[in-house]
Amino acid sequence: MLADIVAFGSSVRSDPERMTLRTSLFQMLRDSLVQSGVPWTACYLEDGGRWSSGHRAARHPDRFVHRSFTLTFARNLAEHNKIVPASLHMQVRLAIDVGPVLTDAMGVSGRVIIRAARMVDSPAIKRAIGETDHPLGVIVSEFVYETTIRQGHPPWNRTS
């Protein structure tokens, strides 16, 4: 999973505001995962080497695509936006994929991370989230869509 704050590098934001946004994003990811039943101890966090991105990996990747996580994360983002100054409001693009991840002393790597990075930067999700004020835009890999969402496996269904 890779999360990216929309307009993170905007010149209207200060460096201290960007640091606050990063902290808030990672805290909301953690809280949303835990609230959705994904134990924090099953997770790995790494700054994605971008201005605002974070990678997250779990020992149980199927839990990442759990509908309750995305709904919880969207709700937490909306609540955040209600209580902070406008300069700290955020929209987040979230890419979800599953696959093997390799680790070394510098962090994680793997084709799945490259795909997630390309998805979160895709024109499709940028256009879609740019057309709304919703706090969260989610894009999933073809594999996640075909094996989980399209098949209607709980808790996903095609009508909501």
C-alpha positions in Angstrom: 0.0 0.0 0.0 1.3 3.4 -0.9 -0.3 6.7 0.3 0.3 10.1 -1.2 -1.0 13.4 0.0 -2.5 15.5 -2.9 -0.6 18.8 -3.4 1.8 18.0 -0.6 4.6 20.0 -2.2 2.3 23.0 -3.0 4.0 26.4 -2.4 1.1 27.5 -0.2 2.2 25.0 2.4 5.2 25.6 4.7 7.8 23.1 5.6 6.4 22.8 9.2 2.9 22.2 7.8 4.3 19.4 5.5 5.9 17.8 8.6 2.6 18.0 10.4 0.8 16.4 7.4 3.3 13.5 7.2 2.9 12.8 11.0 -0.9 13.0 10.6 -1.0 10.7 7.6 1.1 8.0 9.2 -0.9 8.2 12.5 -4.2 8.0 10.5 -2.9 5.0 8.6 -1.9 3.3 11.8 -5.1 4.1 13.6 -7.2 3.0 10.6 -5.4 -0.3 10.3 -5.8 -1.0 14.0 -9.5 0.0 14.0 -10.0 -2.3 11.0 -8.5 -5.3 12.8 -5.0 -5.3 11.3 -2.5 -5.6 14.2 0.1 -2.8 14.1 2.7 -5.5 14.9 1.9 -7.1 11.5 2.8 -3.9 9.7 5.9 -2.3 8.4 6.3 1.4 7.7 8.8 3.1 5.5 9.0 6.6 4.0 8.7 5.9 0.3 11.4 8.3 -0.6 8.9 10.7 -2.0 7.7 14.0 -0.6 4.8 12.5 1.3 4.5 8.8 0.5 4.6 5.9 2.8 4.8 2.2 2.2 3.0 -0.2 4.4 3.3 -4.0 4.2 1.5 -6.6 6.2 2.0 -10.3 6.9 -1.6 -10.7 5.9 -2.0 -8.6 2.7 -5.6 -9.7 2.2 -6.5 -7.5 5.2 -5.3 -4.4 3.3 -8.0 -4.6 0.8 -10.6 -5.1 3.5 -13.4 -2.6 2.8 -13.5 -1.6 6.5 -9.9 -0.2 6.3 -10.7 2.1 3.3 -13.9 3.2 4.9 -12.3 3.8 8.3 -9.3 5.6 6.7 -11.7 7.9 4.7 -13.7 8.6 7.8 -10.5 9.4 9.8 -9.3 11.8 7.0 -12.7 13.5 6.9 -12.6 14.0 10.7 -9.1 15.3 10.5 -10.1 17.9 7.9 -13.0 19.1 10.1 -10.7 20.0 13.1 -7.5 21.3 11.5 -6.9 24.7 9.7 -7.4 24.7 6.0 -3.7 24.5 5.3 -3.6 21.1 7.0 -6.6 19.6 5.1 -5.6 16.7 3.0 -6.8 14.5 0.2 -4.9 11.2 -0.1 -4.4 8.9 -3.1 -4.0 5.3 -1.9 -2.7 2.5 -4.1 -3.2 -1.1 -3.0 -1.4 -4.1 -4.5 -0.2 -7.5 -3.2 2.9 -9.4 -3.8 6.3 -10.3 -2.5 8.4 -7.6 -1.0 12.2 -7.9 -0.4 13.9 -6.2 2.6 17.4 -5.1 3.2 19.2 -2.7 5.5 17.8 0.3 3.5 14.2 -0.8 3.5 11.9 -2.7 1.1 11.8 -3.2 -2.6 9.9 -5.2 -5.2 7.8 -5.1 -8.3 4.7 -4.7 -6.2 6.1 -1.4 -4.7 7.0 -0.1 -8.2 3.4 -0.9 -9.4 1.9 0.9 -6.4 4.0 3.9 -7.0 2.9 4.0 -10.6 -0.7 3.6 -9.7 -0.7 6.4 -7.1 0.8 8.7 -9.7 -1.5 7.6 -12.6 -3.5 10.3 -14.4 -6.7 8.3 -13.8 -6.6 8.6 -10.0 -5.3 12.2 -10.1 -8.1 13.2 -12.4 -10.7 11.3 -10.3 -9.7 12.8 -7.0 -9.3 16.2 -8.6 -13.0 16.2 -9.6 -14.2 15.7 -6.0 -13.6 17.0 -2.5 -13.7 13.5 -1.0 -10.7 13.0 1.2 -9.7 9.6 -0.2 -9.1 8.2 -3.6 -8.3 4.5 -3.9 -6.8 2.6 -6.8 -6.1 -1.1 -6.8 -4.1 -3.4 -9.0 -5.7 -5.5 -11.6 -4.9 -8.6 -9.5 -6.6 -7.1 -6.4 -9.6 -6.1 -8.5 -10.0 -9.4 -10.3 -9.4 -11.7 -7.3 -11.2 -9.7 -4.5 -13.4 -6.9 -5.6 -14.8 -8.2 -8.9 -15.5 -11.6 -7.3 -17.6 -9.9 -4.6 -15.7 -11.6 -1.7 -16.8 -10.3 1.6 -16.6 -7.6 2.8 -16.4 -6.1 -0.8 -19.4 -6.1 -3.0 -20.0 -4.5 -6.3 -22.9 -2.3 -5.3 -21.1 -0.1 -2.7 
